[in-house]
Each structure stands twice: as C-alpha cells, then as structure tokens.
Amino acid sequence: MHNPTLRTTVAFAALAIATVSRGAMAEEAGIDATGKGITGGALLGGELVMAVEAAVGVQNTWAYVGGGVAGAAVGGVGGYFVEQGSDPQPAYYMLAGGLALLIPTTVAILQATSYKAPDHYLADEPGADTGPEEIPTGPQTPGTEVTVTAPEAKASPKKSTPVASRPYVPTSLVDIHDGAFQVGVPAVQVLPVYSALETKKYGVEPKTELRLPVFHATF
C-alpha cells in the first residue's frame, strides 16, 4: 500500500476511534450491554479476515465476502461470551473498535482490488514487409548496363495503443451497474447528526451517525 493511502487510513482510524470513544464514554452507568459485544465481535472478526486478505493482495470479490462472513460469525460467538461477563466495558470497547476499523478496512480493500495498469506495454513487432528489398548480385554479362534503383519506403501501419480504462468499483453492498449485478464493499461514512449551526441554535448535544450504503442501481 502506498504511503498516501496508509496515512489516509491511519487518519480515518484515529478520527473514528475518537468519535466512537466519546459516544461510548457518554453511556450512562447501568445500561445493559446486550448486543454490543456480539455486534462488535462480528465487526472485528470480519474486518480482521478482510484486512489480512487485502494485505496479501487478494482481488476476488467473493473471497472477501466469504472471509468476511466467516470471520463475523466467529467474532460474533466470541462477543456473545464477552457480554456474559459482569463488566459491560469490554463489550463497549469491542463495538467501538469494530466501528473504528470499518473505514480503514474499506480503504485497504478498495486499494487491493483497484485496477493497476501494467508498468509497460510490449513493443509492437515490426512487420515482415518493412525491411529493404534485396539487390540481385548474380554474374553480369560484359557490356550490359545495370541500373539499381533504391527501394521505395513502405509506410508501416500504425497500431493504436490500447487505453486502459478504470473498471467500475461498486460503493454499496449490492450494486447494479449497466445491467450487471455486483457485490461490493460499502463506503461507510461517520457523519454528524446536527450541523454546527443547528447545535448552536437549538442547544442539542452533538451526535454522530453511521451511514452504510446497502443497495445502489444505475440505469
């Protein structure tokens, strides 16, 4: 992964961790942690598997889908047992970690599955008719005049270099583009519920929301 992408991933992770951590610390004491451990464990399990696949350069979409589902299942089971403890904080931290790693994992997967143009193109082989014509060198009869004319240059046909086009990358879980059905990695966004003006005007508490695109169709 290139340095700019790595810096972007780390920045997203730091921002998401700070946002989710504030939400987790704002939870009142005594609130039941049921569901948070399972959700956080499922997120962490799926993200761990897909992050490893992205690190080794896997480009098959179904490999990410299968690995993510399997990792989420194992992580969800682990999160269930974490919820059974008397302390709800581990479940909160698992959920916060799972939400914080959504964006970095998505960036890593998109970087691994994006189209990469080849470093160089193969040079076109010269045609067989581009070389100079051979001049006959047989024995000459005395008194015979031989006139040698230079061969006419033949223009070789120019071959157009193919232009690499960037493939369409779906940004939702289910995507229909140009009549083709695709399964992609959702472009997760963590956005504020209220703008700065609304927060100041109405005196509401700043909150964040998670947006996860599920279906997208282009006709």
Protein Blocks (a to p, Z undefined) as FASTA:
>chain_A
ZZklmmmmmmmmmmmmmmmmmmmmmpcghiafehjlmmmmmmmmmmmmmmmmmmnopabf
klmmmmmmmmmmmmmmmmmmmmmpmblklmmmmmmmmmmmmmmmmmmmmmmmpccddfbd
cdddddfklpccdddfbdcdehiacddddddddddddddddddddddddfbfbdceehia
cddddddddddfbdfklmmmnopacdddddddfbdcdZZ
